């Protein structure tokens, strides 16, 4: 069984929560929060992909 990579798991959870918050912001019709959460989600995802690329 492989060891659990906790920092990457937390980062993936953070990315998912940003996109969930984007959906909530759409429901509240607040364009500023929609843009903020989309930008943060993409930024965290890019950071996670760059970390994964550096590890290999």
C-alpha positions in Angstrom: 0.0 0.0 0.0 1.3 3.4 -0.9 1.9 6.1 1.6 -0.6 8.9 1.6 0.7 12.2 0.2 -1.0 14.6 2.6 0.1 18.0 1.2 -1.0 17.1 -2.4 -4.3 15.8 -1.0 -4.9 19.1 0.8 -4.0 21.0 -2.3 -6.4 19.0 -4.4 -9.1 19.5 -1.8 -8.4 23.3 -1.9 -8.8 23.3 -5.7 -12.1 21.5 -5.5 -13.4 23.8 -2.8 -12.6 26.8 -5.0 -14.7 25.5 -7.8 -17.5 24.6 -5.4 -17.4 28.1 -4.1 -17.6 29.3 -7.7 -20.9 27.5 -8.0 -22.2 29.0 -4.8 -21.1 32.5 -6.0 -23.0 31.9 -9.3 -26.1 31.0 -7.3 -25.8 34.3 -5.3 -25.1 36.2 -8.6 -22.0 37.8 -7.4 -19.7 38.2 -10.4 -16.7 39.4 -8.3 -16.6 36.3 -6.2 -17.1 34.1 -9.3 -14.1 35.7 -10.9 -12.1 35.5 -7.6 -12.8 31.8 -7.0 -12.1 30.9 -10.7 -8.8 32.6 -10.6 -7.8 31.1 -7.3 -8.9 27.6 -8.4 -6.8 27.8 -11.6 -3.8 29.3 -9.7 -3.9 26.5 -7.1 -4.3 23.9 -9.8 -1.3 25.3 -11.7 0.8 25.3 -8.6 -0.1 21.7 -7.9 0.7 20.6 -11.4 4.1 22.4 -11.2 4.9 20.7 -7.9 4.0 17.3 -9.4 6.2 18.0 -12.4 9.1 18.9 -10.2 8.8 15.7 -8.2 9.2 13.4 -11.2 
